[in-house]
């Protein structure tokens, strides 16, 4: 009995040890998976950032040109973009005006995006309709061909004049 | 990144500007729109899952336009980029906090 109890106790301890080991290994696997996922996300963030940096770099010349033109227009209309007086006078209304304009521009851009999406939809719908019409045309032609009495054609066929229901038989 | 003094010294485009200023701004935004559209498609193609797309989009939005000294144009460019992502199904309503200025102007 004592020996059996010892074996049972030993196996119980071993089982507990295996359970702990399994738990630790499971935790390590989860940690490794999380680390991998974090690495993937970091890589993707770097891709996004790199794209934006590239655009920023490419935009420099275009941006300077636009800002130069804006300054020139302002100067022609008597405004100095860096004048403290101008800044003080405009600061009060700038915030509200900017907000309103941002909303308006956003609406215009949203509409533009919707227009593009609509155009793409119509384009694909048009192609679909065209393909459907081709299929319908083929189906109709097949039906007509299927109903044609080929035995009426050629020298061995029934003369058209013997069938009064056939088009042209009476004329 | 944008020089703070450079940005502070410059008045943003505002409602009192002559119409030609807005025409110039629109031209610049059209340039950005074309490039951003290409970038967004490229990013989405390179990111398999929605989580990856969100992370890449947030990083893109945090960086794009950071060299524009005019804060009105900068905010509009970011808004445009966010719109492009949203149009293609990427949820960019929750950008990484603290990484993107002018967030209030393009997040609803």
Interface residues (C-beta under 8 A of the other chain):
Chain A: X40 X41 X44 X45 X46 X47 X48 X49 X51 X52 X53 X54 X55 X56 X58 X59 X60 X62 X63 X66 X67 X69 X70 X73 X74 X77 X79 X81 X82 X86 X87 X90 X93 X94 X97 X98 X99 X100 X101 X102 X105 X106 X109 X110 X113 X117
Chain B: X9 X10 X11 X12 X13 X14 X15 X16 X17 X18 X20 X21 X24 X25 X27 X28 X29 X31 X32 X33 X35 X36 X39 X42 X43 X46 X47 X51 X52 X53 X55 X56 X57 X58 X59 X60 X61 X62 X63 X64 X65 X66 X67 X68 X69 X70 X71 X72 X75 X76 X79 X80 X83 X84 X87 X105 X106
